[in-house]
């Protein structure tokens, strides 16, 4: 099943239920899905599998790029992704983005430190493989770590 592991990663992160909203934006032939959450919500098994440190003070962003195909949820595609994050004091942090490729999924993850009630403003530039157009995703998320 397409994106089986990606869906498992999302689902495993949220037991018990936590406020979570995967967001997406459509850009022509592509849909970009993204979400941000505290890594402590990941199950130990998922964290180990993806080599992610579980912590109440670490925020993770997960991004996937799908090429829209009629009659399907879309085909996962590789992309060049660059990004940065700022706090409300405009302190800039460059993000190290890691590509995860599985048999039926491609997604990108990045982890950064976060404090309780801190709001982070994310800015990503995404270029699907084989394309020249750069798509911009910007969003902010407030994190609750206590």
C-alpha positions in Angstrom: 0.0 0.0 0.0 1.3 3.4 -0.9 2.8 5.3 2.0 2.2 2.4 4.4 5.3 3.2 6.5 4.6 7.0 6.4 1.1 6.4 7.7 2.4 4.0 10.3 4.9 6.7 11.4 2.1 9.2 11.8 -0.3 6.8 13.5 2.3 5.5 15.9 3.1 9.0 17.0 -0.3 9.6 18.4 -1.4 7.1 20.9 -3.0 8.3 23.0 -4.6 11.0 20.8 -2.8 14.3 20.7 -3.8 17.4 18.9 -2.5 16.7 15.4 -3.3 18.1 12.1 -1.5 17.0 8.9 -1.6 19.9 6.6 -1.2 19.9 2.8 -1.0 22.4 -0.1 -1.6 21.7 -3.7 0.8 23.2 -6.3 -0.2 22.3 -9.8 0.6 18.6 -10.3 1.9 18.2 -6.7 0.5 18.0 -3.2 2.9 18.6 -0.4 1.9 17.1 3.0 3.5 18.4 6.2 3.2 18.1 9.9 5.0 19.1 13.1 4.9 17.4 16.5 7.0 16.6 19.6 9.2 13.5 19.2 8.2 12.2 22.6 4.9 11.2 21.1 6.6 8.6 18.9 6.5 5.1 20.1 9.9 3.7 21.1 9.8 1.2 18.2 9.1 3.9 15.6 11.8 6.2 17.1 14.3 3.4 17.0 13.4 2.4 13.4 13.9 5.9 12.1 16.8 6.8 14.5 14.9 9.7 16.0 15.6 10.7 19.6 12.4 10.8 21.7 12.2 13.9 23.8 9.7 16.4 25.1 12.1 19.1 23.9 12.5 18.0 20.3 10.1 18.9 17.5 9.9 17.0 14.3 8.6 18.0 10.9 7.6 15.4 8.4 7.2 16.4 4.7 6.1 14.3 1.7 5.6 15.3 -1.9 3.1 13.5 -4.1 2.6 13.8 -7.8 -1.1 14.0 -8.4 -2.5 11.1 -10.4 -6.2 10.7 -11.2 -7.8 7.8 -9.3 -5.1 7.5 -6.6 -3.8 9.3 -3.6 -0.7 10.3 -5.6 2.7 9.0 -6.4 5.5 9.7 -3.9 8.4 11.7 -5.5 11.8 12.7 -4.4 12.5 16.4 -3.9 15.2 18.9 -3.0 14.1 20.4 0.3 15.8 23.2 2.1 14.4 24.9 5.2 14.9 27.0 8.3 13.0 27.7 11.4 12.8 30.9 13.6 11.4 31.5 17.0 9.3 34.5 17.8 12.5 36.4 18.7 13.5 35.8 15.1 16.5 33.6 16.1 17.2 31.6 13.0 18.1 27.9 13.0 19.1 26.0 9.8 17.4 22.6 9.5 19.2 19.4 8.6 16.6 17.5 6.5 16.9 13.8 6.1 15.4 11.9 3.2 13.7 8.5 4.0 13.1 6.2 1.0 11.1 3.1 1.4 9.6 0.7 -1.2 6.4 2.7 -1.5 7.1 6.1 0.2 9.5 9.0 0.1 9.5 11.5 2.9 11.7 14.1 4.6 12.1 14.6 8.3 13.9 17.2 10.4 14.2 17.6 14.2 15.0 20.7 16.2 15.0 21.6 19.9 11.9 23.4 21.3 10.9 24.8 24.7 7.4 24.6 26.3 5.0 27.0 24.8 7.5 28.0 22.1 6.2 29.0 18.7 8.4 28.1 15.8 8.0 29.5 12.3 9.0 27.1 9.6 10.0 28.0 6.0 10.7 25.4 3.4 11.7 25.5 -0.3 10.7 22.4 -2.1 11.7 21.4 -5.7 10.2 18.1 -6.9 12.8 15.9 -8.7 12.9 16.8 -12.4 11.2 20.2 -11.9 12.7 23.7 -11.8 9.8 25.3 -9.9 10.5 25.9 -6.2 7.4 25.6 -4.0 7.3 27.5 -0.7 5.7 26.1 2.4 5.6 28.4 5.5 3.7 27.6 8.7 4.1 28.1 12.5 3.4 25.7 15.3 3.3 26.2 19.1 4.6 23.3 21.1 3.5 22.1 24.5 6.3 20.1 26.1 5.0 19.8 29.7 
